[in-house]
Amino acid sequence: MLEKQIKKAILEAKDNKEKTLIEENLVKSRILMIVESETNIKNFHKLPKKKQEKIAYSLLEEISFLGENNILNEQLMDVLGKLFGNSLSGIVQTIVEPLVGSLLGKLGLGGFFKDFLTSFIVSKPQRLALALKDCKELTKLIAEALSEALVMMLQKQTGLEGQGYSFMRNALGDTIKETTFISNLENQLSGIVCGVFNGFNKKAADVYKKVKPVVTT
């Protein structure tokens, strides 16, 4: 009986390994169809601006598709990391920087907030891929990013010393991270973020009109 259980476990492990390899190869081949070649990954910022945008939007569209079809898990995100190296963040940043710049310009914020929000969103390509399809999701992502930025500002605050100030900073940081604070921030940001969202969706649509989709479902 025990021998049969061991054999079954080995067969299942083999099947799972083969399934993972198939998924990895599928993801890699689809991504390479988008970027056209690994050379384009290495020389991304030397490509024409329109081609950079086309690759960036198509890549996020693909990440969204893979996620919605339960193909893209943490292990397969590692595959993307190996394929792109540091280039993945650079490609995603092509979309994030103008998005954040436009949004913060309407909010009258910049400097630290621009750098932090760009870094925060670039580090979450799956969230961004989903957010670029849904105004509410984008608003939630921006609200979370701004909340984290506020906490970071408090942590870096200089000129305030002593245990009492530390207590106050920590208490304020905990308050900012509360879901009620983020929800209130979402309500305040909704109109502005959705306006920016509509503008970027139009831009993405214009990019897709000029280029036939390179990957089909």
ROGU-593701 format. One record per atom (N, C-alpha, C): x, z, y negated. Coordinates in steps of 0.1 Angstrom, whole numbers, padded with zeros to 4 digits, always signed. Example, Ala and Ser with C-alpha at 12.3 -4.5 7.8 and 13.67 -1.06 7.14 Angstrom:
+0132+0078+0057+0123+0078+0045+0132+0078+0033+0128+0071+0022+0137+0071+0011+0129+0079+0000
This chain:
+0008+0000+0012+0000+0000+0000+0009+0000-0013+0019+0009-0013+0028+0010-0024+0036-0003-0026+0040-0009-0015+0047-0022-0015+0039-0033-0022+0026-0034-0018+0017-0044-0024+0016-0042-0039+0015-0029-0043+0013-0026-0058+0026-0030-0065+0037-0028-0059+0050-0032-0066+0051-0047-0067+0047-0055-0056+0047-0069-0057+0038-0074-0067+0026-0068-0068+0016-0073-0078+0022-0070-0092+0028-0059-0094+0034-0056-0108+0044-0066-0112+0053-0070-0101+0064-0079-0104+0058-0093-0108+0047-0097-0100+0041-0110-0103+0034-0110-0117+0028-0099-0121+0022-0098-0134+0032-0099-0145+0043-0092-0142+0054-0092-0152+0059-0106-0154+0061-0113-0143+0065-0127-0144+0056-0136-0151+0043-0134-0148+0032-0142-0155+0033-0139-0170+0034-0126-0174+0034-0123-0188+0047-0128-0195+0058-0128-0188+0070-0134-0193+0069-0149-0196+0063-0156-0186+0061-0170-0187+0051-0173-0199+0040-0165-0200+0031-0167-0210+0037-0165-0224+0046-0155-0225+0053-0152-0238+0062-0164-0241+0069-0169-0231+0078-0181-0234+0070-0193-0238+0059-0195-0232+0050-0207-0236+0045-0205-0251+0041-0193-0254+0037-0190-0268+0048-0192-0278+0060-0187-0274+0072-0188-0283+0075-0203-0286+0075-0211-0275+0078-0225-0276+0067-0232-0285+0055-0228-0283+0043-0234-0290+0045-0231-0305+0047-0218-0308+0049-0214-0322+0061-0222-0328+0072-0222-0321+0084-0228-0327+0082-0243-0329+0075-0250-0320+0073-0264-0321+0064-0268-0333+0053-0259-0334+0044-0262-0345+0050-0259-0359+0058-0249-0359+0065-0246-0372+0075-0257-0376+0082-0262-0366+0092-0272-0368+0085-0285-0373+0073-0287-0368+0066-0299-0373+0062-0298-0388+0060-0286-0392+0057-0283-0406+0070-0285-0415+0081-0279-0411+0093-0279-0419+0101-0292-0417+0097-0300-0406+0103-0313-0403+0117-0312-0396+0125-0302-0401+0138-0301-0394+0144-0287-0398+0153-0282-0390+0159-0269-0393+0168-0271-0406+0173-0283-0408+0181-0286-0420+0172-0282-0433+0159-0286-0433+0151-0283-0444+0149-0268-0446+0150-0260-0435+0150-0245-0436+0162-0240-0444+0174-0245-0439+0186-0241-0445+0188-0245-0460+0183-0257-0463+0184-0262-0477+0171-0262-0484+0163-0252-0481+0149-0252-0487+0149-0254-0502+0157-0246-0509+0157-0245-0524+0164-0258-0530+0170-0266-0522+0175-0279-0527+0165-0290-0526+0154-0287-0519+0143-0298-0517+0136-0300-0530+0129-0311-0532+0121-0313-0544+0110-0302-0545+0106-0299-0557+0096-0288-0558+0083-0290-0551+0078-0303-0551+0066-0306-0544+0067-0304-0529+0079-0308-0524+0081-0306-0509+0082-0291-0506+0088-0283-0515+0089-0269-0512+0075-0263-0512+0066-0267-0521+0052-0262-0522+0045-0266-0509+0046-0279-0505+0039-0284-0494+0043-0276-0481+0056-0274-0479+0061-0266-0468+0055-0252-0468+0056-0245-0480+0052-0231-0482+0037-0230-0479+0029-0238-0485+0014-0237-0482+0011-0240-0468+0017-0250-0462+0015-0254-0448+0019-0243-0439+0030-0237-0442+0035-0226-0433+0026-0214-0433+0021-0210-0445+0011-0199-0445-0002-0203-0439-0006-0215-0440-0018-0220-0433-0016-0219-0418-0004-0222-0413-0001-0221-0399-0001-0207-0394+0005-0198-0402+0006-0184-0399-0008-0178-0397-0017-0182-0407-0031-0178-0406-0038-0183-0394-0036-0196-0390-0042-0202-0378-0037-0194-0366-0024-0192-0364-0019-0185-0353-0024-0171-0352-0025-0164-0363-0031-0151-0363-0045-0150-0359-0053-0159-0364-0068-0160-0361-0070-0163-0347-0061-0170-0340-0062-0173-0326-0054-0164-0317-0051-0152-0322-0044-0142-0315-0031-0147-0308-0024-0156-0314-0012-0161-0308+0000-0154-0315-0002-0151-0328+0009-0145-0335+0009-0130-0335+0018-0124-0327+0019-0110-0326+0033-0106-0331+0036-0093-0330+0048-0088-0336+0060-0095-0329+0059-0097-0316+0071-0103-0309+0073-0118-0314+0062-0125-0317+0063-0139-0321+0067-0139-0336+0064-0129-0343+0069-0128-0357+0084-0127-0357+0090-0121-0347+0104-0120-0345+0110-0134-0343+0102-0142-0335+0107-0156-0333+0108-0164-0346+0098-0162-0355+0099-0168-0368+0111-0163-0376+0113-0150-0374+0125-0144-0381+0138-0150-0377+0139-0153-0364+0151-0159-0359+0152-0173-0363+0141-0180-0364+0141-0194-0367+0144-0196-0382+0139-0188-0391+0141-0189-0405+0152-0180-0411+0155-0169-0404+0165-0160-0410+0160-0155-0423+0168-0155-0433+0164-0150-0447+0156-0161-0454+0155-0173-0448+0148-0183-0455+0133-0181-0456+0127-0174-0446+0113-0172-0446+0108-0165-0459+0115-0155-0463+0111-0148-0475+0112-0157-0487+0122-0166-0487+0124-0175-0498+0113-0186-0499+0109-0190-0487+0098-0200-0487+0085-0194-0492+0082-0182-0487+0069-0175-0491+0070-0172-0506+0082-0169-0511+0083-0165-0525+0080-0177-0534+0081-0189-0529+0077-0201-0536+0062-0200-0541+0054-0194-0533+0040-0192-0537+0038-0179-0544+0045-0169-0539+0042-0155-0545+0046-0154-0559+0058-0159-0563+0063-0157-0577+0053-0162-0587+0048-0174-0587+0039-0179-0597+0025-0172-0596+0021-0168-0584+0009-0161-0582+0010-0147-0589+0020-0140-0587+0022-0127-0593+0024-0128-0608+0032-0138-0612+0035-0140-0626+0022-0143-0634+0013-0151-0628+0000-0155-0635-0009-0142-0636-0009-0135-0625-0018-0123-0624-0013-0112-0634+0000-0109-0634+0005-0099-0643+0005-0103-0657+0006-0116-0660+0004-0121-0673-0009-0118-0679-0020-0119-0671-0033-0116-0675-0036-0101-0676-0028-0093-0669-0029-0079-0670-0020-0072-0680-0011-0081-0686-0002-0075-0696+0009-0067-0690+0013-0070-0677+0023-0062-0670+0035-0072-0667+0047-0066-0665+0058-0075-0661+0070-0066-0657+0082-0071-0658+0094-0064-0655+0094-0058-0641+0094-0045-0640+0094-0037-0628+0083-0042-0619+0071-0043-0624+0059-0046-0616+0060-0060-0610+0065-0069-0618+0067-0083-0612+0077-0083-0600+0088-0077-0602+0098-0076-0591+0092-0069-0579+0086-0058-0581+0081-0050-0570+0070-0057-0563+0060-0063-0570+0049-0069-0564+0053-0082-0556+0063-0089-0562+0068-0101-0555+0075-0097-0541+0083-0086-0542+0090-0081-0530+0080-0076-0520+0070-0068-0524+0060-0062-0516+0052-0073-0508+0047-0083-0515+0039-0094-0509+0047-0103-0500+0059-0106-0505+0067-0115-0496+0070-0109-0483+0071-0096-0482+0074-0089-0470+0062-0089-0460+0050-0094-0465+0038-0094-0457+0032-0108-0456+0039-0117-0450+0034-0131-0449+0020-0132-0442+0018-0124-0432+0005-0125-0425-0006-0120-0434-0004-0110-0441-0014-0105-0451-0017-0115-0461-0006-0121-0466-0007-0131-0477-0015-0144-0472-0012-0148-0460-0019-0159-0454-0034-0157-0453-0038-0145-0450-0052-0142-0449-0058-0140-0464-0050-0134-0473-0054-0132-0486-0057-0145-0494-0049-0155-0491-0051-0168-0498-0063-0176-0494-0071-0170-0484-0083-0176-0480-0095-0168-0484-0093-0156-0490-0104-0147-0493-0100-0139-0505-0108-0141-0516-0106-0134-0529-0105-0119-0527-0114-0113-0519-0115-0099-0517-0102-0094-0510-0097-0101-0500-0085-0097-0494-0073-0098-0503-0073-0108-0512-0062-0109-0521-0062-0097-0531-0074-0094-0536-0076-0082-0545-0071-0070-0538-0075-0068-0526-0070-0056-0518-0055-0055-0517-0049-0067-0514-0035-0067-0513-0028-0064-0526-0033-0070-0537-0027-0067-0550-0029-0052-0554-0041-0047-0551-0043-0033-0554-0034-0024-0547-0031-0026-0534-0022-0018-0526-0008-0020-0532-0004-0032-0536+0009-0034-0541+0011-0027-0554+0001-0027-0563+0002-0020-0576+0003-0005-0574-0005+0000-0564-0005+0014-0561+0009+0019-0556+0015+0011-0547+0029+0014-0542+0039+0013-0554+0037+0004-0563+0046+0002-0575+0045+0015-0583+0033+0020-0585+0031+0032-0593+0038+0044-0587+0037+0045-0574+0043+0056-0567+0059+0055-0568+0064+0043-0567+0078+0040-0568+0083+0044-0582+0075+0041-0592+0079+0044-0606+0080+0059-0608+0070+0067-0602+0071+0081-0602+0083+0087-0595+0086+0081-0584+0098+0086-0577+0111+0083-0584+0111+0072-0592+0123+0069-0599+0124+0075-0613+0113+0082-0617+0113+0087-0630+0125+0096-0633+0131+0094-0644+0143+0102-0648+0139+0111-0660+0148+0121-0662+0146+0130-0673+0137+0142-0670+0131+0142-0658+0122+0153-0654+0129+0160-0642+0132+0173-0645+0140+0180-0635+0132+0193-0631+0136+0199-0620+0130+0211-0616+0120+0209-0605+0118+0220-0597+0108+0219-0586+0094+0217-0591+0090+0222-0602+0077+0220-0607+0074+0206-0610+0083+0198-0616+0081+0184-0618+0080+0176-0605+0088+0181-0595+0088+0174-0582+0074+0176-0576+0068+0188-0577+0055+0190-0572+0045+0181-0578+0046+0179-0592+0036+0171-0599+0038+0156-0595+0050+0152-0594+0053+0138-0590+0047+0135-0576+0049+0144-0566+0044+0143-0553+0029+0143-0552+0023+0152-0560+0008+0153-0561+0002+0140-0566+0009+0135-0577+0004+0122-0583+0006+0111-0573+0017+0111-0566+0019+0100-0556+0009+0100-0545+0006+0112-0540-0005+0113-0530-0018+0108-0535-0021+0112-0548-0034+0108-0554-0035+0093-0555-0024+0086-0559-0024+0072-0560-0026+0065-0547-0021+0071-0536-0021+0064-0523-0035+0066-0517-0044+0075-0522-0057+0077-0517-0065+0065-0517-0074+0063-0507-0082+0051-0506-0092+0050-0518-0096+0061-0523-0106+0060-0535-0099+0055-0547-0086+0058-0549-0079+0053-0560-0077+0038-0559-0073+0033-0547-0071+0019-0544-0085+0011-0545-0096+0017-0541-0109+0011-0542-0113+0009-0556-0110+0019-0565-0113+0018-0579-0105+0008-0586-0092+0007-0581-0083-0003-0587-0088-0017-0583-0093-0019-0571-0098-0031-0566-0110-0036-0575-0119-0026-0578-0131-0030-0586-0127-0034-0600-0116-0028-0605-0112-0032-0619-0105-0045-0619-0098-0048-0608-0090-0060-0607-0098-0073-0602-0109-0070-0596-0116-0081-0589-0118-0094-0597-0123-0093-0609-0126-0105-0617-0113-0113-0620-0103-0105-0624-0090-0112-0628-0083-0118-0616-0083-0111-0605-0076-0116-0593-0084-0128-0588-0097-0128-0588-0105-0139-0582-0103-0152-0591-0101-0150-0604-0099-0161-0613-0085-0168-0609-0075-0160-0607-0062-0165-0603-0063-0171-0590-0070-0165-0581-0072-0170-0567-0078-0184-0567-0088-0186-0575-0095-0199-0576-0085-0210-0581-0077-0206-0591-0067-0215-0596-0056-0219-0586-0052-0210-0578-0042-0213-0568-0047-0220-0556-0060-0218-0553-0066-0225-0542-0068-0240-0546-0071-0242-0559-0072-0256-0563-0058-0263-0562-0048-0256-0566-0034-0261-0565-0031-0264-0551-0034-0255-0542-0031-0258-0528-0039-0270-0523-0051-0271-0527-0059-0283-0523-0053-0296-0528-0048-0295-0540-0041-0307-0546-0029-0311-0537-0022-0301-0533-0010-0304-0524-0014-0310-0511-0025-0305-0505-0030-0310-0492-0035-0324-0494-0041-0327-0505-0047-0341-0507-0036-0351-0507-0024-0348-0512-0013-0357-0513-0005-0359-0500-0007-0349-0491+0001-0350-0479-0008-0348-0467-0008-0357-0457-0015-0356-0445-0011-0344-0437-0020-0336-0432-0016-0324-0424-0006-0328-0413+0005-0320-0412+0015-0323-0402+0012-0316-0389+0003-0306-0389+0000-0300-0376-0015-0300-0374-0020-0303-0363-0034-0303-0360-0037-0293-0350-0049-0288-0350-0053-0278-0341-0058-0283-0328
